[in-house]
Amino acid sequence: MSLESLAGISLLQLLVLWCATCLAAVLRSFTGFGFALAAVPAYALLLSPAQAVVLSASLALVLGVQTLPQYRDSLEARQWPVFVAAIPGSLAGVLVLQQLAADQFRLVLGLVTIVASLALARFQPRQRPLHGGLRAVTGLASGVLNGAFAVPGPPVIVYAMATVSDPLRSRAFMIGFFTFSALLALAGFGWLGFLSWQALWLALLVYPAMLVGDRLGYRLFENHGSAHYRRIAVSTCLLIGVSITLRAVL
């Protein structure tokens, strides 16, 4: 059985997906966020919108389940409204995804990534007072982006950067939320009929690259994370957002 019939991609495409996945996993492990924000735009350059979102959500769920236990002691119960609000948001986002053509998907995704990067550059991490309304709005907005693009990150990343000053707690919150969001996204994509054996094989083939990137990113964070992680994350996401936007326009 050929790779084309098994996973719907060529060997060259698989190699490119490996590289994109490894870099996205490094970013996520290094910063606590950014896997979907980096991976989905890269996937969208090669795959259909349905393939891109399913692959990203599948890998994000596996990666979250693997790594979340090491952060469980740093999770804060007060963040639960963000998780709850993400549920209806994800359902709404899935309905949006149904209406988007491939070029529209890429254009909106690229613009969202650019705006998120600029917002991240604006906010500096420090402890701020939390309000239930702010948490609910953050979860709802992230849910919509999660259901539509499998990219729940932008609102939650800005929220975490602006309200949680402790890097460990910030990473724990984001990793927990993104794992939960990936589960919601896959449920929605299953309802749309996007899940298939071909999608499963594609995720299995790309998984080793994600594992390598996660280990590398964790080591980088241990050695250099506190000094450089935000600047690297923002710069990387901005470049990806510009690239995917130009691809959609041109």
BALOBA-1460 file (C-alpha; in Angstrom, 3 decimals):
// residues 250
<rec num="1" residu="m" x="0.000" y="0.000" z="0.000"/>
<rec num="2" residu="s" x="1.445" y="3.373" z="-1.025"/>
<rec num="3" residu="l" x="1.824" y="6.417" z="1.197"/>
<rec num="4" residu="e" x="-0.563" y="8.289" z="-1.104"/>
<rec num="5" residu="s" x="-3.378" y="5.782" z="-0.605"/>
<rec num="6" residu="l" x="-2.643" y="5.312" z="3.099"/>
<rec num="7" residu="a" x="-2.471" y="8.944" z="4.250"/>
<rec num="8" residu="g" x="-3.323" y="10.987" z="1.167"/>
<rec num="9" residu="i" x="0.097" y="12.655" z="0.875"/>
<rec num="10" residu="s" x="3.373" y="12.172" z="-0.976"/>
<rec num="11" residu="l" x="6.746" y="11.457" z="0.637"/>
<rec num="12" residu="l" x="7.878" y="15.044" z="-0.011"/>
<rec num="13" residu="q" x="4.763" y="16.397" z="1.672"/>
<rec num="14" residu="l" x="5.364" y="14.105" z="4.640"/>
<rec num="15" residu="l" x="8.919" y="15.409" z="5.029"/>
<rec num="16" residu="v" x="7.657" y="18.998" z="4.992"/>
<rec num="17" residu="l" x="4.967" y="18.100" z="7.537"/>
<rec num="18" residu="w" x="7.629" y="16.522" z="9.753"/>
<rec num="19" residu="c" x="9.684" y="19.715" z="9.688"/>
<rec num="20" residu="a" x="6.670" y="21.935" z="10.396"/>
<rec num="21" residu="t" x="5.461" y="19.670" z="13.202"/>
<rec num="22" residu="c" x="8.873" y="19.431" z="14.836"/>
<rec num="23" residu="l" x="9.292" y="23.225" z="14.842"/>
<rec num="24" residu="a" x="5.750" y="23.744" z="16.167"/>
<rec num="25" residu="a" x="6.352" y="21.210" z="18.951"/>
<rec num="26" residu="v" x="9.633" y="22.929" z="19.875"/>
<rec num="27" residu="l" x="7.786" y="26.235" z="20.110"/>
<rec num="28" residu="r" x="5.013" y="24.756" z="22.237"/>
<rec num="29" residu="s" x="7.349" y="22.924" z="24.594"/>
<rec num="30" residu="f" x="9.617" y="25.956" z="24.850"/>
<rec num="31" residu="t" x="6.861" y="28.508" z="25.546"/>
<rec num="32" residu="g" x="3.827" y="26.524" z="26.722"/>
<rec num="33" residu="f" x="1.831" y="27.621" z="23.693"/>
<rec num="34" residu="g" x="1.997" y="27.985" z="19.936"/>
<rec num="35" residu="f" x="1.693" y="24.455" z="18.554"/>
<rec num="36" residu="a" x="-1.566" y="25.006" z="16.676"/>
<rec num="37" residu="l" x="-0.722" y="28.658" z="16.001"/>
<rec num="38" residu="a" x="2.404" y="27.526" z="14.159"/>
<rec num="39" residu="a" x="1.283" y="24.138" z="12.835"/>
<rec num="40" residu="v" x="-2.122" y="24.864" z="11.295"/>
<rec num="41" residu="p" x="-0.937" y="27.694" z="8.981"/>
<rec num="42" residu="a" x="1.957" y="25.476" z="7.870"/>
<rec num="43" residu="y" x="-0.342" y="22.497" z="7.340"/>
<rec num="44" residu="a" x="-2.769" y="24.698" z="5.396"/>
<rec num="45" residu="l" x="-0.056" y="25.333" z="2.805"/>
<rec num="46" residu="l" x="-0.059" y="21.610" z="1.915"/>
<rec num="47" residu="l" x="-3.365" y="20.133" z="3.050"/>
<rec num="48" residu="s" x="-7.039" y="20.906" z="2.751"/>
<rec num="49" residu="p" x="-8.624" y="22.868" z="5.630"/>
<rec num="50" residu="a" x="-10.264" y="19.668" z="6.938"/>
<rec num="51" residu="q" x="-6.975" y="17.719" z="6.889"/>
<rec num="52" residu="a" x="-5.068" y="20.606" z="8.490"/>
<rec num="53" residu="v" x="-7.401" y="21.113" z="11.455"/>
<rec num="54" residu="v" x="-7.840" y="17.394" z="12.155"/>
<rec num="55" residu="l" x="-4.081" y="16.737" z="12.065"/>
<rec num="56" residu="s" x="-3.308" y="19.668" z="14.361"/>
<rec num="57" residu="a" x="-6.047" y="18.819" z="16.875"/>
<rec num="58" residu="s" x="-5.059" y="15.131" z="16.938"/>
<rec num="59" residu="l" x="-1.408" y="15.883" z="17.620"/>
<rec num="60" residu="a" x="-2.243" y="18.600" z="20.153"/>
<rec num="61" residu="l" x="-4.445" y="16.188" z="22.101"/>
<rec num="62" residu="v" x="-1.779" y="13.479" z="22.223"/>
<rec num="63" residu="l" x="0.923" y="15.981" z="23.147"/>
<rec num="64" residu="g" x="-1.242" y="17.466" z="25.882"/>
<rec num="65" residu="v" x="-2.116" y="14.103" z="27.413"/>
<rec num="66" residu="q" x="1.574" y="13.189" z="27.445"/>
<rec num="67" residu="t" x="2.870" y="16.388" z="29.038"/>
<rec num="68" residu="l" x="0.032" y="17.681" z="31.228"/>
<rec num="69" residu="p" x="0.779" y="15.388" z="34.220"/>
<rec num="70" residu="q" x="4.058" y="17.187" z="34.903"/>
<rec num="71" residu="y" x="2.147" y="20.485" z="35.301"/>
<rec num="72" residu="r" x="-0.887" y="19.262" z="37.268"/>
<rec num="73" residu="d" x="0.385" y="20.737" z="40.566"/>
<rec num="74" residu="s" x="0.535" y="24.187" z="38.952"/>
<rec num="75" residu="l" x="-3.019" y="24.205" z="37.564"/>
<rec num="76" residu="e" x="-5.359" y="26.736" z="39.187"/>
<rec num="77" residu="a" x="-9.027" y="25.935" z="39.830"/>
<rec num="78" residu="r" x="-9.989" y="29.609" z="39.479"/>
<rec num="79" residu="q" x="-9.519" y="29.371" z="35.701"/>
<rec num="80" residu="w" x="-12.500" y="27.007" z="35.216"/>
<rec num="81" residu="p" x="-14.770" y="29.673" z="33.576"/>
<rec num="82" residu="v" x="-12.363" y="29.828" z="30.617"/>
<rec num="83" residu="f" x="-12.754" y="26.084" z="30.049"/>
<rec num="84" residu="v" x="-16.546" y="26.121" z="30.371"/>
<rec num="85" residu="a" x="-17.006" y="29.068" z="27.996"/>
<rec num="86" residu="a" x="-14.878" y="27.317" z="25.368"/>
<rec num="87" residu="i" x="-17.537" y="24.619" z="24.876"/>
<rec num="88" residu="p" x="-20.257" y="26.739" z="23.189"/>
<rec num="89" residu="g" x="-17.525" y="28.720" z="21.438"/>
<rec num="90" residu="s" x="-16.137" y="25.575" z="19.823"/>
<rec num="91" residu="l" x="-19.591" y="24.548" z="18.642"/>
<rec num="92" residu="a" x="-20.049" y="27.950" z="16.999"/>
<rec num="93" residu="g" x="-16.601" y="27.730" z="15.411"/>
<rec num="94" residu="v" x="-17.373" y="24.370" z="13.824"/>
<rec num="95" residu="l" x="-20.372" y="25.969" z="12.087"/>
<rec num="96" residu="v" x="-18.075" y="28.724" z="10.761"/>
<rec num="97" residu="l" x="-15.626" y="26.151" z="9.410"/>
<rec num="98" residu="q" x="-18.401" y="24.572" z="7.349"/>
<rec num="99" residu="q" x="-18.830" y="27.838" z="5.416"/>
<rec num="100" residu="l" x="-15.182" y="28.609" z="4.597"/>
<rec num="101" residu="a" x="-13.515" y="27.808" z="1.274"/>
<rec num="102" residu="a" x="-9.818" y="26.881" z="1.308"/>
<rec num="103" residu="d" x="-8.531" y="30.355" z="0.371"/>
<rec num="104" residu="q" x="-10.882" y="32.020" z="2.850"/>
<rec num="105" residu="f" x="-9.677" y="29.615" z="5.521"/>
<rec num="106" residu="r" x="-6.030" y="30.494" z="4.844"/>
<rec num="107" residu="l" x="-6.655" y="34.246" z="4.695"/>
<rec num="108" residu="v" x="-8.597" y="34.448" z="7.960"/>
<rec num="109" residu="l" x="-6.135" y="32.104" z="9.661"/>
<rec num="110" residu="g" x="-3.172" y="34.200" z="8.529"/>
<rec num="111" residu="l" x="-4.755" y="37.442" z="9.718"/>
<rec num="112" residu="v" x="-5.693" y="35.906" z="13.081"/>
<rec num="113" residu="t" x="-2.089" y="34.745" z="13.531"/>
<rec num="114" residu="i" x="-0.707" y="38.207" z="12.710"/>
<rec num="115" residu="v" x="-3.097" y="39.967" z="15.088"/>
<rec num="116" residu="a" x="-2.305" y="37.451" z="17.848"/>
<rec num="117" residu="s" x="1.432" y="37.994" z="17.382"/>
<rec num="118" residu="l" x="1.105" y="41.774" z="17.579"/>
<rec num="119" residu="a" x="-1.078" y="41.451" z="20.682"/>
<rec num="120" residu="l" x="1.489" y="39.175" z="22.303"/>
<rec num="121" residu="a" x="4.202" y="41.736" z="21.624"/>
<rec num="122" residu="r" x="2.064" y="44.358" z="23.374"/>
<rec num="123" residu="f" x="1.283" y="42.539" z="26.642"/>
<rec num="124" residu="q" x="3.915" y="41.957" z="29.305"/>
<rec num="125" residu="p" x="3.419" y="39.154" z="31.868"/>
<rec num="126" residu="r" x="2.329" y="40.435" z="35.267"/>
<rec num="127" residu="q" x="-0.313" y="39.577" z="37.809"/>
<rec num="128" residu="r" x="-3.569" y="41.444" z="37.186"/>
<rec num="129" residu="p" x="-6.966" y="41.123" z="38.860"/>
<rec num="130" residu="l" x="-9.219" y="38.514" z="37.247"/>
<rec num="131" residu="h" x="-12.896" y="39.039" z="36.476"/>
<rec num="132" residu="g" x="-15.418" y="36.343" z="35.637"/>
<rec num="133" residu="g" x="-16.565" y="38.222" z="32.545"/>
<rec num="134" residu="l" x="-13.033" y="38.462" z="31.171"/>
<rec num="135" residu="r" x="-12.467" y="34.736" z="31.652"/>
<rec num="136" residu="a" x="-15.787" y="33.886" z="29.997"/>
<rec num="137" residu="v" x="-15.102" y="36.119" z="26.983"/>
<rec num="138" residu="t" x="-11.604" y="34.666" z="26.647"/>
<rec num="139" residu="g" x="-12.913" y="31.099" z="26.686"/>
<rec num="140" residu="l" x="-15.704" y="31.890" z="24.227"/>
<rec num="141" residu="a" x="-13.392" y="33.620" z="21.734"/>
<rec num="142" residu="s" x="-10.808" y="30.855" z="21.986"/>
<rec num="143" residu="g" x="-13.532" y="28.279" z="21.474"/>
<rec num="144" residu="v" x="-14.694" y="29.907" z="18.244"/>
<rec num="145" residu="l" x="-11.139" y="29.930" z="16.860"/>
<rec num="146" residu="n" x="-10.716" y="26.357" z="18.057"/>
<rec num="147" residu="g" x="-13.784" y="25.070" z="16.269"/>
<rec num="148" residu="a" x="-13.138" y="27.045" z="13.085"/>
<rec num="149" residu="f" x="-9.358" y="26.685" z="12.753"/>
<rec num="150" residu="a" x="-8.145" y="24.339" z="15.531"/>
<rec num="151" residu="v" x="-6.230" y="27.393" z="16.803"/>
<rec num="152" residu="p" x="-7.577" y="28.199" z="20.280"/>
<rec num="153" residu="g" x="-4.441" y="30.062" z="21.277"/>
<rec num="154" residu="p" x="-4.664" y="33.811" z="20.511"/>
<rec num="155" residu="p" x="-7.196" y="35.000" z="23.143"/>
<rec num="156" residu="v" x="-5.959" y="32.591" z="25.820"/>
<rec num="157" residu="i" x="-2.304" y="33.390" z="25.169"/>
<rec num="158" residu="v" x="-2.925" y="37.130" z="25.516"/>
<rec num="159" residu="y" x="-5.046" y="36.493" z="28.616"/>
<rec num="160" residu="a" x="-2.351" y="34.337" z="30.239"/>
<rec num="161" residu="m" x="0.429" y="36.746" z="29.344"/>
<rec num="162" residu="a" x="-1.528" y="39.696" z="30.714"/>
<rec num="163" residu="t" x="-2.745" y="38.115" z="33.967"/>
<rec num="164" residu="v" x="-0.352" y="35.337" z="35.053"/>
<rec num="165" residu="s" x="3.167" y="36.439" z="35.888"/>
<rec num="166" residu="d" x="4.546" y="33.053" z="36.997"/>
<rec num="167" residu="p" x="5.881" y="31.255" z="33.863"/>
<rec num="168" residu="l" x="5.210" y="27.807" z="35.335"/>
<rec num="169" residu="r" x="1.572" y="28.541" z="36.184"/>
<rec num="170" residu="s" x="1.078" y="30.268" z="32.861"/>
<rec num="171" residu="r" x="2.427" y="27.234" z="30.982"/>
<rec num="172" residu="a" x="0.329" y="24.837" z="33.078"/>
<rec num="173" residu="f" x="-2.871" y="26.782" z="32.410"/>
<rec num="174" residu="m" x="-2.266" y="27.034" z="28.664"/>
<rec num="175" residu="i" x="-1.250" y="23.394" z="28.235"/>
<rec num="176" residu="g" x="-4.326" y="22.272" z="30.170"/>
<rec num="177" residu="f" x="-6.615" y="24.517" z="28.151"/>
<rec num="178" residu="f" x="-5.150" y="23.507" z="24.798"/>
<rec num="179" residu="t" x="-5.502" y="19.819" z="25.639"/>
<rec num="180" residu="f" x="-9.153" y="20.350" z="26.534"/>
<rec num="181" residu="s" x="-9.654" y="22.437" z="23.367"/>
<rec num="182" residu="a" x="-8.160" y="19.725" z="21.154"/>
<rec num="183" residu="l" x="-10.682" y="17.244" z="22.538"/>
<rec num="184" residu="l" x="-13.538" y="19.670" z="21.831"/>
<rec num="185" residu="a" x="-12.245" y="20.332" z="18.322"/>
<rec num="186" residu="l" x="-12.013" y="16.646" z="17.418"/>
<rec num="187" residu="a" x="-15.561" y="16.095" z="18.646"/>
<rec num="188" residu="g" x="-16.748" y="18.890" z="16.374"/>
<rec num="189" residu="f" x="-14.718" y="17.678" z="13.400"/>
<rec num="190" residu="g" x="-16.144" y="14.208" z="13.893"/>
<rec num="191" residu="w" x="-19.639" y="15.681" z="13.727"/>
<rec num="192" residu="l" x="-18.690" y="17.343" z="10.417"/>
<rec num="193" residu="g" x="-17.436" y="14.003" z="9.076"/>
<rec num="194" residu="f" x="-13.762" y="15.061" z="8.876"/>
<rec num="195" residu="l" x="-12.423" y="12.087" z="10.858"/>
<rec num="196" residu="s" x="-11.324" y="9.078" z="8.817"/>
<rec num="197" residu="w" x="-8.792" y="6.245" z="8.765"/>
<rec num="198" residu="q" x="-6.692" y="8.316" z="6.378"/>
<rec num="199" residu="a" x="-6.602" y="11.156" z="8.931"/>
<rec num="200" residu="l" x="-5.570" y="8.688" z="11.637"/>
<rec num="201" residu="w" x="-2.726" y="7.317" z="9.531"/>
<rec num="202" residu="l" x="-1.528" y="10.838" z="8.754"/>
<rec num="203" residu="a" x="-1.407" y="11.700" z="12.460"/>
<rec num="204" residu="l" x="0.500" y="8.476" z="13.240"/>
<rec num="205" residu="l" x="3.041" y="9.174" z="10.503"/>
<rec num="206" residu="v" x="3.673" y="12.717" z="11.743"/>
<rec num="207" residu="y" x="3.713" y="11.836" z="15.456"/>
<rec num="208" residu="p" x="7.465" y="10.991" z="15.696"/>
<rec num="209" residu="a" x="8.383" y="14.504" z="14.528"/>
<rec num="210" residu="m" x="6.155" y="15.974" z="17.237"/>
<rec num="211" residu="l" x="7.802" y="13.817" z="19.887"/>
<rec num="212" residu="v" x="11.305" y="14.906" z="18.841"/>
<rec num="213" residu="g" x="10.286" y="18.579" z="18.825"/>
<rec num="214" residu="d" x="8.690" y="18.315" z="22.262"/>
<rec num="215" residu="r" x="11.830" y="16.856" z="23.825"/>
<rec num="216" residu="l" x="14.055" y="19.439" z="22.165"/>
<rec num="217" residu="g" x="11.830" y="22.335" z="23.198"/>
<rec num="218" residu="y" x="11.737" y="21.179" z="26.819"/>
<rec num="219" residu="r" x="15.524" y="21.135" z="26.981"/>
<rec num="220" residu="l" x="15.728" y="24.589" z="25.435"/>
<rec num="221" residu="f" x="13.268" y="25.942" z="28.002"/>
<rec num="222" residu="e" x="15.303" y="24.482" z="30.863"/>
<rec num="223" residu="n" x="18.420" y="26.258" z="29.613"/>
<rec num="224" residu="h" x="17.121" y="29.484" z="28.065"/>
<rec num="225" residu="g" x="13.363" y="29.707" z="28.558"/>
<rec num="226" residu="s" x="13.015" y="32.500" z="31.091"/>
<rec num="227" residu="a" x="15.088" y="34.935" z="29.058"/>
<rec num="228" residu="h" x="13.994" y="34.407" z="25.464"/>
<rec num="229" residu="y" x="10.799" y="32.385" z="25.168"/>
<rec num="230" residu="r" x="8.338" y="35.243" z="24.516"/>
<rec num="231" residu="r" x="10.446" y="36.975" z="21.871"/>
<rec num="232" residu="i" x="11.042" y="33.745" z="19.970"/>
<rec num="233" residu="a" x="7.372" y="32.755" z="20.119"/>
<rec num="234" residu="v" x="6.080" y="36.132" z="18.934"/>
<rec num="235" residu="s" x="8.596" y="36.407" z="16.083"/>
<rec num="236" residu="t" x="7.910" y="32.875" z="14.850"/>
<rec num="237" residu="c" x="4.134" y="33.258" z="14.876"/>
<rec num="238" residu="l" x="4.318" y="36.632" z="13.118"/>
<rec num="239" residu="l" x="6.414" y="35.202" z="10.286"/>
<rec num="240" residu="i" x="4.026" y="32.274" z="9.876"/>
<rec num="241" residu="g" x="1.006" y="34.589" z="9.843"/>
<rec num="242" residu="v" x="2.535" y="36.774" z="7.131"/>
<rec num="243" residu="s" x="3.447" y="33.722" z="5.032"/>
<rec num="244" residu="i" x="-0.008" y="32.143" z="5.137"/>
<rec num="245" residu="t" x="-1.699" y="35.492" z="4.419"/>
<rec num="246" residu="l" x="0.480" y="36.094" z="1.359"/>
<rec num="247" residu="r" x="-0.257" y="32.565" z="0.170"/>
<rec num="248" residu="a" x="-4.000" y="33.202" z="0.427"/>
<rec num="249" residu="v" x="-3.820" y="36.577" z="-1.328"/>
<rec num="250" residu="l" x="-1.406" y="35.642" z="-4.102"/>
